[in-house]
Amino acid sequence: MAAEQDPEGRAAARPLLTDLYQATMALGYWRAGRAQDQAEFELFFRQCPFGGAFALAAGLRDCVRFLRAFRLRDADVQFLASALPPDTDPAFFDHLRALDCSGVTPAPQVPLLQVSGPLLVVQLLETPLLCLVSYASLIATNAARLRLIAGPDKRLLEMGLRRAQGPDGGLTASTYSYLGGFDASSNVLAGQLRGVPVAGTLAHSFVTSFSGSEVPPDPMLAPAAGQGSQVDLAASVEMWLERVCGHLGLGVQEPHRGERAAFVAYALAFPRAFQGLLDTYSVRRSGLPNFLAVALALQELGYQAVGVRLDSGDLLQQAREIRGVFRTAAAQFGVPWLQSVPIAVSNNIDEEELVRLAQKGSEVNVIGIGTSVVTCPRQPSLGCVYKLVSVGGQPRMKLTEDPEKQTLPGSKAAFRLLGSDGSLLLDVLQLAEEPPPQAGQELRVWPRGARESRTVRPAHVEPLLRLWVQQGQLCEPLPSLAESRAFAQQSLHRLSPAHRRLEQPALYQEPAPEGPQQTPRSSWEEGALADLAVYTAACLEEAGFVGTQATALTLSSALEAQGHRLEDQVHGLVRGLLAQVPHLAEGRPRRAALRVLSSLALEHSRDVVFALLRCSPAPDRVAAELWRSLSRNQRVNGQVLVQLLWALKGSAGSQLEALAATRALGEMLSVSGCVGATRGFYPNLLLVLVTQLHELARDAHSPDTPKVWVPSHRGPPHSHASCTVEALKALLTGDGGRMVVTCMEQAGGWRRLVGAGTHLEGVLLLASALVAHADHHLRGLFADLLPRLRSTDDAQRLTAMAFFTGLLQSRPTARLLREEVILERLRAWQGDPEPTVRWLGLLGLGHLALNHGKVRHATTLLPALLGALGEGDPRLVDAALGSLRRVLLQPRAPVRLLSAELRPRLPPLLDDTRDSVRASAVGLLGTLVRRGRGGLRVGLRRPLRKLVLQSLVPLLLRLHDPSPDTAESSEWTLARCDQALHWGLLEEMVTVAHYDSPEALSRICHRMVQWYPSHVPSFLSQTQGYLRSPQGPLRRAAALLTGFLVHHSSPSHVNQDLLDSLFQVLGLQGSGEPDRKGTWLSLPSTKWRRADRLP
C-alpha cells in the first residue's frame, strides 16, 4: 500500500512516534497468539475543553494519511530489537516488518475516532492517533472560541509560529486555527502544504533599518491603470507630507524621515497592498502622517492603501483616534475610501483583550493573535484517551476506583437528533446492533450525568459515524481543509446560543424545550414508491450508464406489474426521494437513491426537473445533493441543463420558479466537468443569466417583487441576484474562464451587474473580459445576440446591445459582419429616443474605431460622434469624447479635420459643470496635440494651433480644478502642448500644478506674452469668466493669471477699457475672503503703473 505523503515528502507521523509500552504489549499479544484477534478501540475526551460546552474534532486527514502510510522500516525494527529484551524471539520482529493497516477501519465523530482491526496493530496505533487528534482538536476549539468572541465581522490572523512548541506544533496550530475560524496565518509552510491562506506585511525591523538618507534605485511608479507617465513617488510623498502636517497641526520635520523612507520603499514594492506599521516611533506625530502622505501619493496614481497596524499601547483607544483622523483627512483631501481603511492590531492579545477589542463601537478591523491561540494557556491539553471496547465481538469495559475513568463497553453507533428548526437537540450513543432512532418517533434517552431519563421526538436524525478507510483504501474522498472549515463553522452556527456561550454554558445534553413537533408530510403512496425505487437500484450494483439504464427498465417493469406507468409516477417518486435521502446512510443506500433519480432523468428529464423545482423552491441540502448527482452523470446532465434553461426562459411570470431554476443551475455547474455538457447552448445560457440579472435589477424596487431570503446550506443568505451571479461564475470557471471571473471581481463588475443603474456597465465589463480571456465562445455569442437586438423586451434588447457593443472590441468577432452593416446599426441607435441606446451606440463607434482593419475611413464615424458633443446626458458626451480619442489613435487619423471641427465645440466643454465631461474634453485635446505635434513644430495645423491658444488659459486654470481627474488631465495636456510647441515650460507647469507657485506662473505668463503678444487681449478676456467662479481656487488662480499677464504685457497690447473691465470685476468681489484679499494685495500697484503708461 503506497504511503500518502505531504508535498514535503513525509507522512503525517512515523510508526515509532509511540510509547514503548505499546511495543511491549504487542509482544505480549504475539506470544499469546492473539495478534490477529479483531478488536475495536475508541478515541474520545471526557470533558469539553476550556469549561465550554463544545469541542471541534480535528485531525482526520492526518490520521488517515498515517494509517495508509503505516509500515515499520528495517531501521525501526532494529531499534525496537535494541529496546526490547535481548532474548525476544526474532520471529516477532519478522512479524512487525510485515505489518500494515490494511485491516484497520477508522470511523470518526462521537467518539472522535473508532478504530477496528487486528489487536496487535490497533494497539500500536494508540499513541500516534492521540498525538494527531488531541492537539489539533484543542487548537481548533480554542480558535473557535476566539472567533465567537471576535464575532463574524472581525478578521482574525494567526501569528503564533514563533511562539509555538516546535516546527510541527507551529504547522499544526496554523492549520487547525484556520479550521476553527481564523481567516489566515502568517505561516508560509502552512500555506504551501495545507492550503491555509497566508497574510503578512512588515515588522518594526524593516522600519528601523531606514535612516531617511537612502535613495531608492528606481523611485518612479507607474499609474495603476497602466496609462500615463511614471511619477517620482518619494517626491510626491514629500509634497503630500506638507499638506498632511498642516491638516494635523504638526511641523513638517516632526515625522521620522527613516520611517517615511521605509514606507516609500514598501509602497514601491507593493503599491497595491501598501500597509503602514504606525507605532515604531510615535503613532500620532510620525507613523500616522507618514502613512497618510504615502497613501495619498499612491491615491493620485490610482492605488489604495490596504490598512495600518498597531503593535503596542492601548489598541482600542488608538484605533478610535486613528479612525477619527482618517475621517477628517478623507473629507479634507476628497478621498472617501480613506475613512474606511482597515485597522489591524496585535500585541499578545488574549481572550480578555479580544472581548474589549470586539465590543460595539470598536474601530478595529483585523486582529492578529499569536501566543494565545497556539499555546492554549487556559488548557494546554485536551485529555483525549484511547480505550478498548471489544475483542472478538465481545464487549470490554474498564472498571476503576475513579468512576470518571470507567468506559462504556461494546461497539457503538452515534446519531445527532435535530429539532424541527434544524437546531441540535442532543447526540445519542447506542450499541451498534440496536435499531437507529427515527425522525418523528418518540425516543427515551438518558443524558450523561442526569438523574433521570428524558423523552425527545426528533424532527431529523443524522448518523455521525462515517467509514473512511477499509482494507487500506479510502471509502470516499477526504474533505479539503476549506471544506472541513466550512463544515465546522456550519456546525457551530447550528448550536444554540446557550451552548455556544463561553462562560457557564448550558450542557449540550440538556435540550432546550420546543413547541409542537412537525413531522414531515408525504403520502404513503409516495413513500412506498420511493422504497420500491431505492430497493430496485440497490439490487443493481452496475456502475455508470449500464446501471442507470438497468434501474430504469427494472423499475418500469415493477410499476407495470402494479398497473402503473413510470412516466405517470415521476413526481411522486421525486417527492419520495426528497423525503428519504436525508435518512439514508452514506454509501450503498444513498448511491441507490441517487441512481433512481438519474434513471428517471434518462427518459423523463423534463418531468424530473419540474418536479424537483416545485418540491424545492428554497435552498435545501437534499435538493442540492440531487442536482449535483444529476450533474455527475454524463448521460443525463446535458438533458437536465437544457430543461433548466427552458424553465428559466419560461419563468417570466414566476420569480420563485426562476430562483429555483437559477439555484439548480448553480449547483449543477459547480460540479467539475458539468459545464462541458453545455456545448451547443453555452452562449444562450450565458445570455439568459445576464438578462435575468437585468430584469432583477430593473425590478429591484418594485413592491410586487417577492423578497426571497432563506437559509442556505452553503452559508450566508442568498438572494435571487446573488444566486444568478454564482451560477454565472460557475459557468465561466468550468469552461476555463477563471480569469474572466477574476477580472470582473477586480473591476467591480459583479456589483455593477446587479445594480439597478449600472447593469449595462457590468455587461460591458463582462464582454471586455470575455474578449481578453475567453474568446472561444465569442462567435456563438455574436450569433445569438443579433436576433435579440430587435427584441420587444427591454431587458433582453438592452443587454444584447451592451454585449454587441462590447464584443466589437474583438477583431475576429467584428469581421463577422460587414462594416456598412455595423455602422448602419450603430447610427440607427443614435436616432433612438432613449439616451441609454444612444450611449451604447457611441461606445460601439469607439470600439469600432480601434479596429483598423474594419473601418477603412475613420471620417465616416465623425458626424455621429461630433453631433453627440451637444447632448445633455453626461454619459453620451463622455462616450463621444472617448470615441473621438480612439479615432485619433488610428495610424492615419484625420487630425486637421478634427482640429477644425472641434475648435468651436471643444472649448465650451473645458468649462462644463460636469467633472467627467471636463476631464474627458481636456484629455481629448491632449491626444489631438500629441497626434498633431509634428505639424505644429513646422508651423502647420493652423486650426490645431488656434485651438491650443484658445484653450491655453482654461488649461492653466484647470490645474486648480476641484476635480482631481480634470486637474491631472490638464497637467498631461499642457505637457503635450509644451512638447509639441517647444515652450520649455514643463518644469514651471508641474510646479504650478503641484505647489501652486506664483513665481512659476509668472514665468509662464512672461513667455505667453513674449510669444503670443497679439493674443494677450483674448487671454485676459477669458479670465473674466473665471473671476466670477463660485470656486475659490479658480478665482484666485484667475486673479493671479490676470495680474501676471498685465504685468508682463506692453501697453500697446492692452487697452484701457479691457483693463478697467477686469478691475471692475475684481472690485465687485470685495475683500472679505482670504483668497480675495491675497488677490488685492498683488494687483493695485500693477494697475496704477499700467494706467499711468497707457495713453
Long-range contacts (C-beta under 8 A, 24 or more apart in sequence): 1-68, 1-71, 1-100, 1-101, 1-102, 1-472, 2-68, 3-68, 3-69, 3-71, 4-64, 4-65, 4-68, 4-69, 5-65, 5-69, 6-65, 6-193, 7-192, 7-193, 8-193, 11-65, 11-66, 11-69, 12-61, 12-62, 12-63, 12-65, 12-66, 12-69, 12-132, 13-62, 13-66, 13-128, 13-131, 13-132, 14-76, 15-70, 15-71, 15-72, 15-76, 15-124, 15-128, 16-72, 16-76, 16-79, 16-80, 17-127, 17-128, 17-131, 18-124, 18-126, 18-127, 18-128, 19-126, 19-127, 20-83, 22-123, 22-124, 22-126, 22-127, 23-80, 23-83, 23-84, 23-124, 24-84, 25-123, 26-96, 26-120, 26-123, 26-124, 27-84, 27-88, 27-92, 29-119, 29-120, 29-123, 30-92, 30-95, 30-120, 31-89, 31-92, 34-119, 34-120, 35-95, 35-118, 35-119, 35-120, 36-118, 36-119, 36-120, 37-118, 37-119, 37-391, 37-392, 38-116, 38-117, 38-118, 38-119, 38-391, 38-392, 38-393, 39-116, 39-117, 39-118, 39-119, 39-122, 39-123, 39-388, 39-390, 39-391, 39-392, 40-114, 40-115, 40-116, 40-122, 40-388, 40-389, 40-390, 40-391, 40-411, 41-114, 41-115, 41-116, 41-122, 41-123, 41-125, 41-126, 41-386, 41-387, 41-388, 41-389, 42-111, 42-113, 42-114, 42-115, 42-386, 42-387, 42-389, 42-407, 42-412, 43-111, 43-112, 43-113, 43-114, 43-115, 43-129, 43-130, 43-133, 43-384, 43-385, 43-386, 44-110, 44-111, 44-112, 44-384, 44-385, 44-387, 45-112, 45-134, 45-137, 45-382, 45-383, 45-384, 45-385, 46-383, 46-385, 46-404, 46-405, 47-383, 48-141, 49-138, 49-141, 49-142, 49-376, 49-379, 49-382, 49-383, 50-141, 50-142, 50-145, 50-378, 50-379, 50-502, 51-503, 52-141, 52-145, 52-502, 52-505, 53-495, 53-499, 53-500, 53-501, 53-505, 53-506, 53-507, 53-508, 54-141, 54-144, 54-492, 54-495, 54-499, 54-500, 54-505, 54-508, 55-137, 55-141, 55-382, 56-137, 56-140, 56-141, 56-144, 56-179, 56-180, 56-488, 56-491, 56-492, 57-108, 57-109, 57-112, 57-133, 57-137, 57-140, 58-133, 58-136, 58-137, 58-139, 58-140, 58-176, 58-179, 58-180, 58-484, 58-488, 59-132, 59-133, 59-136, 59-137, 59-176, 60-108, 60-468, 60-478, 60-484, 61-478, 61-479, 61-481, 61-484, 62-132, 62-136, 63-106, 63-108, 63-113, 63-129, 63-132, 63-133, 64-106, 64-468, 64-469, 64-474, 64-478, 66-128, 66-129, 66-132, 67-101, 67-104, 67-106, 67-125, 67-469, 68-101, 68-469, 68-472, 68-474, 70-99, 70-100, 70-101, 70-125, 71-99, 71-100, 72-96, 72-97, 72-99, 99-124, 100-472, 101-125, 101-469, 101-472, 102-471, 102-472, 103-471, 103-472, 104-469, 105-467, 105-469, 105-470, 106-468, 106-469, 107-465, 107-466, 107-467, 107-468, 108-465, 108-466, 108-468, 109-414, 109-464, 109-465, 109-466, 110-414, 110-427, 110-429, 110-464, 110-465, 111-412, 111-414, 112-137, 112-384, 114-411, 114-412, 114-465, 116-411, 119-391, 126-386, 129-386, 130-384, 130-385, 130-386, 133-384, 134-381, 134-382, 134-383, 134-384, 135-169, 135-172, 135-382, 136-172, 136-175, 136-176, 137-176, 137-382, 137-384, 138-376, 138-379, 138-381, 138-382, 139-172, 139-173, 139-176, 139-177, 139-180, 139-373, 139-374, 139-376, 140-176, 140-177, 140-179, 140-180, 140-488, 141-180, 141-382, 142-177, 142-180, 142-372, 142-373, 142-376, 142-378, 143-176, 143-177, 143-178, 143-179, 143-180, 143-181, 143-182, 143-373, 144-180, 144-181, 144-488, 144-492, 145-351, 145-502, 146-180, 146-181, 146-182, 146-351, 146-354, 146-369, 146-372, 146-373, 147-180, 147-181, 147-182, 148-181, 148-492, 148-500, 148-502, 149-351, 149-354, 149-355, 149-358, 149-502, 150-354, 150-357, 150-358, 150-367, 151-358, 154-357, 154-358, 154-364, 154-365, 154-366, 154-367, 155-183, 155-184, 155-342, 155-344, 155-365, 155-366, 155-367, 156-181, 156-182, 156-183, 156-366, 156-367, 156-368, 156-369, 157-182, 157-183, 157-184, 157-185, 157-186, 157-199, 157-344, 157-346, 157-366, 157-367, 157-368, 157-369, 158-182, 158-184, 158-185, 158-186, 158-187, 158-368, 158-369, 158-370, 158-373, 158-374, 159-185, 159-186, 159-346, 159-368, 159-369, 159-370, 160-369, 160-370, 160-371, 160-372, 160-373, 160-374, 160-375, 161-185, 161-186, 161-187, 161-370, 161-374, 162-370, 163-370, 163-371, 163-374, 163-375, 164-374, 164-375, 165-374, 165-375, 169-374, 170-374, 173-373, 173-374, 175-481, 177-373, 177-374, 178-481, 178-485, 179-481, 179-484, 179-485, 179-488, 180-488, 181-485, 181-488, 181-489, 181-492, 182-369, 182-373, 186-368, 194-481, 195-480, 195-481, 195-482, 196-481, 201-266, 201-273, 201-275, 201-277, 201-309, 202-262, 202-266, 202-275, 202-277, 203-277, 204-277, 204-280, 204-311, 206-262, 206-266, 206-277, 207-258, 207-259, 207-262, 207-263, 207-277, 207-280, 208-258, 208-280, 209-262, 210-258, 210-259, 210-261, 210-262, 210-265, 211-257, 211-258, 211-261, 212-256, 212-257, 212-258, 212-260, 212-261, 213-257, 213-261, 214-261, 214-265, 216-264, 216-265, 216-268, 218-268, 219-264, 219-268, 221-267, 221-268, 221-271, 221-298, 221-301, 222-301, 223-301, 223-302, 224-271, 224-272, 224-301, 224-302, 224-303, 225-302, 228-972, 229-972, 229-975, 231-300, 231-301, 233-264, 233-267, 233-268, 233-294, 233-297, 233-298, 233-301, 234-261, 234-264, 236-297, 236-300, 236-994, 237-263, 237-264, 237-293, 237-294, 237-297, 238-293, 239-297, 239-994, 239-995, 240-292, 240-293, 240-294, 240-296, 240-297, 241-289, 241-290, 241-293, 243-296, 243-333, 244-289, 244-292, 244-293, 244-296, 244-329, 245-289, 247-328, 247-329, 247-332, 247-333, 248-284, 248-288, 248-289, 248-325, 250-285, 250-289, 254-285, 254-286, 254-289, 255-285, 255-286, 255-289, 255-290, 255-293, 256-280, 256-281, 256-282, 256-286, 256-290, 259-286, 259-287, 259-290, 260-290, 260-293, 260-294, 263-290, 263-291, 263-294, 264-294, 267-294, 267-297, 267-298, 271-298, 271-301, 271-303, 272-303, 272-304, 272-306, 273-306, 274-298, 274-303, 274-305, 274-306, 275-305, 275-306, 275-307, 275-308, 275-309, 275-344, 276-305, 276-307, 276-308, 276-309, 277-308, 277-309, 277-311, 278-308, 278-309, 278-310, 278-322, 279-310, 279-311, 279-312, 279-313, 279-318, 283-310, 283-313, 283-318, 283-322, 284-321, 288-322, 288-325, 292-325, 292-329, 292-338, 295-338, 295-341, 296-333, 296-335, 296-338, 299-335, 299-338, 300-964, 300-968, 304-337, 305-341, 306-341, 306-342, 307-341, 307-342, 307-343, 307-344, 307-365, 307-366, 308-341, 308-342, 308-343, 308-344, 309-343, 309-344, 309-345, 309-346, 309-366, 309-368, 310-343, 310-344, 310-345, 310-346, 310-347, 311-345, 311-346, 311-347, 312-347, 315-345, 315-347, 315-353, 315-357, 315-364, 316-356, 316-357, 316-359, 316-362, 316-364, 319-343, 319-345, 319-362, 319-363, 319-364, 320-362, 320-363, 322-363, 323-363, 334-962, 334-964, 342-366, 344-368, 346-370, 348-372, 350-377, 351-378, 351-502, 413-463, 413-465, 414-463, 414-464, 414-465, 415-461, 415-462, 415-463, 415-464, 416-461, 416-462, 416-463, 416-464, 417-443, 417-456, 417-458, 417-460, 417-461, 418-458, 418-459, 418-460, 418-461, 418-462, 419-458, 419-459, 419-460, 419-511, 419-514, 419-517, 420-459, 420-514, 420-517, 420-518, 422-460, 422-494, 422-711, 423-494, 423-496, 423-512, 424-494, 424-495, 424-496, 424-499, 424-508, 425-456, 425-458, 425-511, 426-456, 426-508, 426-509, 426-510, 426-511, 427-464, 427-508, 427-509, 436-461, 436-463, 437-461, 438-583, 439-519, 439-520, 439-583, 440-517, 440-519, 440-520, 447-507, 447-509, 447-510, 448-509, 449-507, 449-509, 450-509, 450-510, 454-511, 456-511, 457-517, 459-517, 459-518, 459-519, 459-520, 460-582, 461-583, 462-582, 463-585, 463-586, 466-586, 467-586, 467-587, 475-587, 476-586, 486-714, 486-715, 489-715, 490-713, 490-715, 520-579, 522-575, 522-576, 522-579, 523-572, 525-572, 526-572, 526-573, 526-575, 526-576, 526-579, 527-576, 527-579, 527-580, 528-576, 529-569, 529-572, 529-573, 529-576, 530-573, 530-576, 530-577, 530-579, 530-580, 530-593, 530-596, 531-576, 531-580, 532-558, 532-559, 533-573, 533-576, 533-577, 533-593, 533-596, 534-577, 534-580, 534-584, 534-589, 534-592, 534-593, 534-596, 535-592, 536-596, 537-591, 537-592, 537-593, 537-595, 537-596, 537-599, 538-588, 538-589, 538-592, 540-595, 541-588, 545-635, 547-595, 548-595, 548-598, 548-599, 548-602, 548-633, 548-635, 548-636, 549-599, 549-602, 551-595, 551-596, 551-598, 551-599, 552-599, 552-600, 552-602, 552-603, 555-596, 555-599, 566-600, 566-603, 566-604, 567-603, 567-604, 567-607, 570-600, 570-604, 570-607, 570-608, 570-611, 571-607, 571-611, 571-614, 573-600, 574-600, 574-608, 574-611, 574-612, 574-615, 575-611, 575-615, 577-626, 578-612, 578-615, 578-616, 578-622, 578-623, 578-626, 581-622, 581-625, 581-626, 582-621, 582-622, 594-625, 594-626, 594-629, 597-626, 597-629, 597-630, 598-629, 598-630, 598-633, 598-635, 598-636, 601-630, 601-633, 601-636, 601-639, 601-640, 602-635, 602-636, 602-639, 605-636, 605-639, 605-640, 605-642, 605-643, 606-643, 608-640, 609-640, 609-643, 609-644, 609-647, 609-664, 610-643, 610-647, 612-664, 613-647, 613-657, 613-660, 613-661, 613-664, 614-660, 616-660, 617-656, 617-657, 617-659, 617-660, 618-708, 618-710, 619-663, 619-710, 619-711, 619-712, 619-713, 619-714, 619-718, 620-713, 621-713, 623-664, 624-667, 624-713, 627-664, 627-667, 627-668, 628-667, 628-668, 628-670, 628-671, 630-668, 631-667, 631-668, 631-669, 631-671, 631-674, 631-677, 632-671, 632-673, 632-674, 634-673, 634-677, 637-668, 637-674, 637-677, 638-677, 638-678, 640-668, 641-665, 641-668, 641-674, 641-677, 641-678, 641-681, 641-685, 642-681, 644-668, 645-681, 645-684, 645-685, 645-688, 648-688, 648-689, 648-692, 649-688, 655-705, 655-706, 655-708, 655-720, 656-706, 656-708, 658-692, 658-720, 659-708, 659-720, 659-723, 662-689, 662-692, 662-720, 662-723, 662-724, 662-727, 663-718, 663-723, 663-727, 665-689, 665-727, 665-730, 665-731, 666-723, 666-726, 666-727, 666-730, 669-727, 669-730, 669-731, 669-734, 670-726, 670-730, 670-734, 672-734, 673-734, 674-734, 675-730, 675-731, 675-734, 675-735, 676-734, 678-731, 678-735, 682-731, 682-735, 682-777, 682-780, 683-777, 683-780, 683-781, 683-783, 683-784, 684-784, 685-731, 686-728, 686-731, 686-777, 686-781, 687-781, 687-784, 687-785, 687-788, 687-799, 687-800, 687-803, 689-724, 689-727, 689-728, 689-731, 690-728, 690-753, 690-763, 690-766, 690-799, 690-803, 691-795, 691-796, 691-799, 691-800, 692-724, 693-721, 693-724, 693-725, 693-728, 693-753, 693-754, 693-759, 693-762, 694-759, 694-760, 694-763, 694-795, 694-796, 694-798, 694-799, 695-795, 696-720, 696-721, 696-724, 696-754, 697-721, 697-753, 697-754, 697-755, 697-756, 697-759, 698-756, 698-759, 698-794, 698-795, 700-756, 701-756, 721-754, 722-754, 725-750, 725-753, 725-754, 732-774, 735-774, 735-777, 736-774, 737-770, 737-773, 737-774, 739-769, 739-772, 739-773, 739-774, 740-766, 740-769, 740-770, 740-773, 740-774, 743-768, 743-769, 743-772, 743-773, 744-769, 759-799, 760-798, 760-799, 760-802, 760-836, 760-840, 763-799, 763-802, 763-803, 763-806, 764-802, 764-805, 764-806, 764-843, 765-806, 766-803, 766-806, 767-802, 767-803, 767-805, 767-806, 767-807, 767-809, 768-806, 768-809, 770-806, 770-807, 771-806, 771-807, 771-809, 771-810, 771-813, 775-810, 775-812, 775-813, 778-807, 778-810, 778-812, 778-813, 779-812, 779-813, 779-816, 781-807, 782-807, 782-813, 782-816, 783-816, 789-825, 798-836, 798-837, 798-840, 801-829, 801-837, 801-840, 802-840, 804-844, 805-840, 805-841, 805-843, 805-844, 805-847, 806-847, 808-844, 808-847, 808-848, 808-851, 809-847, 809-850, 811-851, 811-853, 811-854, 814-848, 814-851, 814-854, 815-853, 815-854, 819-854, 819-855, 819-856, 822-848, 822-854, 823-848, 823-860, 823-861, 826-864, 827-864, 830-864, 830-867, 830-868, 835-871, 835-873, 835-875, 835-876, 836-875, 838-868, 838-871, 838-873, 838-876, 839-873, 839-875, 839-876, 839-879, 842-868, 842-876, 842-879, 842-880, 842-883, 843-879, 843-882, 843-883, 845-883, 846-879, 846-882, 846-883, 846-885, 846-886, 846-887, 847-886, 849-883, 849-886, 849-887, 849-889, 849-890, 850-886, 850-889, 852-890, 852-891, 855-890, 858-887, 858-890, 858-892, 858-893, 858-894, 859-894, 859-897, 861-887, 862-887, 862-894, 862-897, 862-898, 862-901, 866-901, 866-902, 866-905, 869-905, 869-906, 869-909, 870-905, 874-914, 874-916, 874-917, 877-909, 877-912, 877-914, 877-917, 877-920, 878-916, 878-917, 878-920, 881-909, 881-917, 881-920, 881-921, 881-923, 881-924, 882-920, 884-924, 885-923, 885-924, 885-927, 888-924, 888-927, 888-928, 888-931, 889-927, 893-931, 895-928, 895-931, 895-932, 895-935, 895-941, 895-944, 896-932, 896-935, 896-941, 896-943, 896-944, 898-928, 899-928, 899-932, 899-941, 899-943, 899-944, 899-947, 900-943, 902-928, 902-947, 903-943, 903-946, 903-947, 903-950, 906-947, 906-951, 907-947, 907-950, 907-951, 907-954, 910-951, 910-954, 910-955, 910-958, 911-954, 911-1025, 915-962, 915-963, 915-965, 915-966, 916-965, 918-958, 918-961, 918-963, 918-966, 919-963, 919-965, 919-966, 919-968, 919-969, 920-969, 922-955, 922-958, 922-966, 922-969, 922-970, 922-973, 923-969, 923-972, 923-973, 925-951, 925-955, 925-973, 926-969, 926-972, 926-973, 926-976, 926-977, 927-976, 929-973, 929-976, 929-977, 929-980, 930-976, 930-980, 932-980, 933-976, 933-979, 933-980, 936-980, 936-981, 937-980, 937-981, 937-982, 948-977, 948-981, 949-1012, 949-1015, 949-1018, 950-1018, 952-977, 952-1008, 952-1019, 953-1019, 953-1022, 953-1023, 953-1041, 954-1022, 956-992, 956-1001, 956-1004, 956-1037, 956-1041, 957-1023, 957-1026, 957-1034, 957-1037, 957-1038, 957-1041, 959-989, 959-992, 959-993, 959-1037, 960-996, 960-1033, 960-1034, 960-1036, 960-1037, 961-1033, 961-1034, 962-1031, 962-1033, 967-993, 983-1007, 983-1011, 998-1040, 998-1044, 998-1082, 1001-1040, 1001-1041, 1001-1044, 1002-1044, 1002-1047, 1002-1048, 1004-1044, 1005-1041, 1005-1044, 1005-1045, 1005-1047, 1005-1048, 1006-1044, 1006-1048, 1008-1045, 1009-1045, 1009-1048, 1009-1049, 1009-1050, 1009-1053, 1010-1048, 1013-1049, 1013-1050, 1013-1053, 1014-1053, 1016-1045, 1016-1049, 1016-1053, 1016-1054, 1017-1053, 1017-1054, 1017-1055, 1017-1058, 1019-1045, 1020-1045, 1020-1046, 1020-1054, 1020-1058, 1020-1062, 1021-1058, 1023-1062, 1024-1061, 1024-1062, 1024-1065, 1027-1062, 1027-1065, 1027-1066, 1027-1069, 1028-1065, 1032-1073, 1032-1075, 1033-1075, 1035-1069, 1035-1075, 1035-1076, 1035-1079, 1036-1075, 1036-1076, 1036-1078, 1036-1079, 1039-1066, 1039-1076, 1039-1079, 1039-1082, 1039-1083, 1040-1079, 1040-1082, 1042-1066, 1042-1083, 1043-1079, 1043-1082, 1043-1083, 1043-1086, 1046-1086, 1046-1087, 1046-1090, 1047-1086, 1051-1090, 1051-1093, 1051-1094, 1051-1095, 1054-1090, 1054-1094, 1055-1094, 1056-1091, 1056-1094, 1059-1087, 1059-1090, 1059-1091, 1059-1094, 1063-1087
